[in-house]
């Protein structure tokens, strides 16, 4: 058995996109572009081809086995901010395939990490079993996993010594993602730390600088919003063509 952290851009989706572009191209060639219908088919073929190429480039960039290995870089980077005292417990929200959960567990071997995820059908290849298998392969025994909802975490407030997450909340349909962040932060004990990485653009999260101030007013300490598109995890150009502009880590102490 080998470790398998998957790719958030499923290979099947990439292959389907290329197949769609090829089929449309064949139909366009058969119909010709001398009619309005033919021109429409040509435009659809071009758009499908562009989408397929974009998906392929995303898949290659985020692959754990590829040259770029952006996912690995992000996981290692975010986990480096997660500090858990000996005997403590950390929470990884939206753990997916457990990459971040396991990285945090490795960096805090005398603590425990719990990973929660809804493991929805849109990412059918991700599962609790996959997370457990990856932990076994990585030789990590201080992890556990359970199904959960980031919008309503099934834990008492002030349960964890650390909470973390990577590219999760922007996927949740919501008009107030800051409220979802607070739902997660409420699970922290006093003195607990947090490191949450996501696309925290104004369009997705609203004014995050004001949110940082709000947290400080609530008593949180050392709260920072660290841009990760400035070469930390990716370049500005990469963040733009990948649709990741606004990526940042929200970190601090309760």
C-alpha positions as CSV (number, residue, x, y, z in Angstrom):
1,X,0.0,0.0,0.0
2,X,1.3,3.4,-0.9
3,X,0.4,6.8,0.4
4,X,-2.2,8.5,-1.8
5,X,-3.1,12.1,-1.1
6,X,-5.0,12.4,-4.3
7,X,-5.3,15.6,-6.3
8,X,-8.1,18.1,-5.8
9,X,-8.3,18.3,-9.6
10,X,-9.5,14.8,-10.3
11,X,-7.8,13.0,-13.2
12,X,-11.2,11.8,-14.4
13,X,-12.4,15.4,-14.7
14,X,-9.3,16.3,-16.8
15,X,-9.7,13.3,-19.1
16,X,-13.5,14.1,-19.5
17,X,-12.6,17.7,-20.4
18,X,-10.2,16.6,-23.1
19,X,-12.6,14.0,-24.4
20,X,-15.3,16.7,-24.7
21,X,-13.0,19.0,-26.6
22,X,-12.1,16.1,-29.0
23,X,-15.7,15.1,-29.6
24,X,-16.7,18.7,-30.2
25,X,-13.8,19.1,-32.6
26,X,-14.8,16.1,-34.6
27,X,-18.4,17.3,-34.8
28,X,-17.2,20.7,-35.8
29,X,-15.0,19.3,-38.6
30,X,-17.9,17.2,-39.9
31,X,-20.4,20.1,-39.8
32,X,-18.0,22.8,-41.1
33,X,-18.0,26.4,-40.1
34,X,-19.9,27.8,-43.0
35,X,-23.1,28.1,-40.9
36,X,-24.0,29.8,-37.6
37,X,-24.3,26.4,-36.0
38,X,-20.8,25.5,-37.2
39,X,-19.4,28.7,-35.8
40,X,-21.0,28.0,-32.4
41,X,-19.5,24.5,-32.4
42,X,-16.1,26.0,-33.2
43,X,-16.4,28.4,-30.2
44,X,-17.5,25.6,-27.9
45,X,-14.6,23.5,-29.1
46,X,-12.1,26.3,-28.4
47,X,-13.6,26.9,-25.0
48,X,-13.5,23.2,-24.1
49,X,-9.9,22.9,-25.2
50,X,-8.9,25.9,-23.1
51,X,-10.7,24.5,-20.1
52,X,-9.1,21.1,-20.6
53,X,-5.6,22.6,-20.8
54,X,-6.3,24.7,-17.7
55,X,-7.4,21.6,-15.8
56,X,-4.4,19.7,-16.9
57,X,-2.0,22.4,-15.8
58,X,-3.8,22.6,-12.4
59,X,-3.6,18.8,-12.0
60,X,0.1,18.9,-12.8
61,X,0.8,21.7,-10.4
62,X,-1.0,20.2,-7.5
63,X,0.2,16.6,-8.0
64,X,2.2,15.2,-5.1
65,X,4.2,13.2,-7.7
66,X,4.9,16.0,-10.1
67,X,7.7,18.5,-10.4
68,X,5.8,21.6,-9.0
69,X,4.3,19.8,-6.0
70,X,2.4,22.9,-4.9
71,X,0.1,20.9,-2.6
72,X,3.1,19.5,-0.7
73,X,4.6,22.9,-0.4
74,X,1.4,24.3,1.0
75,X,0.8,21.4,3.4
76,X,4.3,21.6,4.8
77,X,4.1,25.4,5.1
78,X,0.7,25.5,6.9
79,X,1.6,22.7,9.2
80,X,4.7,24.5,10.3
81,X,2.5,27.0,12.1
82,X,0.5,24.4,14.0
83,X,1.9,24.1,17.5
84,X,0.2,21.7,19.9
85,X,1.4,21.1,23.5
86,X,2.3,17.6,24.6
87,X,-0.9,15.7,25.3
88,X,-2.9,18.3,23.4
89,X,-5.4,17.8,20.6
90,X,-5.6,19.6,17.2
91,X,-8.4,19.8,14.7
92,X,-8.1,19.8,10.9
93,X,-11.3,21.0,9.3
94,X,-12.0,19.6,5.8
95,X,-9.1,17.1,6.0
96,X,-9.8,15.5,2.6
97,X,-7.2,12.8,2.2
98,X,-5.5,13.7,5.5
99,X,-2.4,15.4,4.1
100,X,-2.5,18.3,6.5
101,X,-3.7,16.2,9.4
102,X,-0.8,13.8,9.0
103,X,1.7,16.6,8.5
104,X,0.6,18.3,11.8
105,X,0.6,15.0,13.6
106,X,4.2,14.4,12.5
107,X,5.3,17.8,13.7
108,X,3.5,17.3,17.0
109,X,4.2,13.6,17.8
110,X,3.2,13.9,21.5
111,X,-0.2,15.4,20.6
112,X,-3.2,14.1,18.7
113,X,-4.9,15.3,15.5
114,X,-8.5,14.8,14.6
115,X,-9.5,15.3,10.9
116,X,-13.1,16.0,9.9
117,X,-14.6,16.2,6.5
118,X,-18.0,15.7,4.8
119,X,-16.3,13.7,2.0
120,X,-19.0,14.7,-0.4
121,X,-19.8,13.0,-3.7
122,X,-18.1,15.8,-5.7
123,X,-14.8,14.4,-4.3
124,X,-15.8,10.7,-4.3
125,X,-12.2,9.4,-4.2
126,X,-11.7,11.1,-0.8
127,X,-12.9,9.1,2.2
128,X,-12.3,8.4,5.9
129,X,-10.8,5.0,4.8
130,X,-8.3,6.8,2.6
131,X,-7.3,9.1,5.5
132,X,-6.8,6.1,7.8
133,X,-4.8,4.2,5.1
134,X,-2.5,7.2,4.5
135,X,-1.9,7.5,8.3
136,X,-0.9,3.8,8.4
137,X,1.4,4.1,5.4
138,X,3.0,7.2,6.9
139,X,3.5,5.4,10.2
140,X,1.5,8.0,12.1
141,X,-0.6,6.7,15.0
142,X,-1.7,10.0,16.6
143,X,-4.5,10.7,14.1
144,X,-8.2,9.9,14.0
145,X,-10.9,10.9,11.5
146,X,-14.7,11.5,11.5
147,X,-17.4,12.8,9.3
148,X,-18.3,16.4,10.1
149,X,-19.7,19.7,8.9
150,X,-17.5,22.8,9.0
151,X,-20.6,25.0,9.4
152,X,-21.6,23.2,12.6
153,X,-18.7,21.3,14.1
154,X,-19.8,18.5,16.4
155,X,-17.5,19.5,19.3
156,X,-17.9,21.5,22.4
157,X,-16.5,25.0,22.4
158,X,-12.9,25.3,23.8
159,X,-12.0,21.7,23.0
160,X,-8.8,22.0,20.9
161,X,-5.3,23.3,21.4
162,X,-5.0,24.1,17.7
163,X,-7.2,24.3,14.6
164,X,-6.2,24.3,11.0
165,X,-7.6,24.0,7.5
166,X,-6.4,24.3,3.9
167,X,-8.5,25.6,1.0
168,X,-11.9,24.5,2.5
169,X,-14.2,27.4,3.4
170,X,-14.3,29.1,0.0
171,X,-16.0,25.9,-1.3
172,X,-18.9,26.3,1.2
173,X,-21.8,28.3,-0.3
174,X,-22.3,31.1,2.2
175,X,-22.8,34.9,2.4
176,X,-20.8,35.0,5.6
177,X,-17.7,32.9,5.6
178,X,-16.3,34.9,8.5
179,X,-19.1,33.4,10.6
180,X,-17.9,29.9,9.6
181,X,-14.4,30.9,10.6
182,X,-15.7,31.9,14.0
183,X,-17.5,28.6,14.3
184,X,-14.1,26.9,14.0
185,X,-12.2,29.4,16.2
186,X,-14.9,28.8,19.0
187,X,-13.6,25.3,19.3
188,X,-10.2,26.6,20.5
189,X,-9.2,26.5,24.1
190,X,-7.8,29.7,25.6
191,X,-4.2,29.9,24.5
192,X,-4.9,27.7,21.5
193,X,-3.4,28.5,18.1
194,X,-4.9,28.5,14.6
195,X,-3.6,28.5,11.1
196,X,-6.2,28.6,8.3
197,X,-5.2,28.8,4.7
198,X,-7.8,29.7,2.1
199,X,-8.7,32.1,-0.8
200,X,-9.5,35.0,1.5
201,X,-10.4,37.5,-1.2
202,X,-12.9,40.3,-0.5
203,X,-15.4,38.7,-2.9
204,X,-15.4,35.4,-0.9
205,X,-14.8,36.6,2.6
206,X,-15.5,40.3,2.8
207,X,-13.1,42.7,4.6
208,X,-10.6,40.4,6.3
209,X,-8.5,43.2,7.7
210,X,-11.6,44.2,9.7
211,X,-12.0,40.6,10.7
212,X,-8.5,40.5,12.0
213,X,-9.2,43.6,14.1
214,X,-12.4,42.0,15.3
215,X,-10.5,39.0,16.5
216,X,-8.0,41.2,18.3
217,X,-10.8,43.1,20.0
218,X,-12.2,39.8,21.1
219,X,-9.0,39.0,22.9
220,X,-7.1,37.0,20.3
221,X,-3.4,37.6,20.1
222,X,-0.8,37.8,17.4
223,X,-3.5,37.6,14.7
224,X,-2.0,37.9,11.2
225,X,-3.2,37.6,7.7
226,X,-0.2,36.3,5.7
227,X,-0.4,36.6,1.9
228,X,0.8,33.3,0.4
229,X,0.8,34.5,-3.3
230,X,3.9,36.5,-2.9
231,X,6.3,33.6,-3.4
232,X,5.6,31.9,-0.2
233,X,3.5,29.1,-1.8
234,X,3.0,30.5,-5.3
235,X,3.8,33.5,-7.4
236,X,1.3,36.3,-8.1
237,X,1.1,35.0,-11.7
238,X,0.4,31.5,-10.6
239,X,-2.3,32.7,-8.2
240,X,-4.0,34.6,-11.0
241,X,-4.2,31.9,-13.7
242,X,-5.0,29.3,-11.2
243,X,-7.9,31.3,-9.7
244,X,-6.2,31.4,-6.3
245,X,-5.8,35.2,-5.9
246,X,-6.3,36.3,-2.3
247,X,-4.8,33.1,-0.9
248,X,-3.6,33.8,2.7
249,X,-3.1,32.2,6.1
250,X,-5.1,33.5,9.0
251,X,-3.1,32.7,12.1
252,X,-2.9,33.7,15.7
253,X,-3.6,32.6,19.3
254,X,-6.9,32.7,21.3
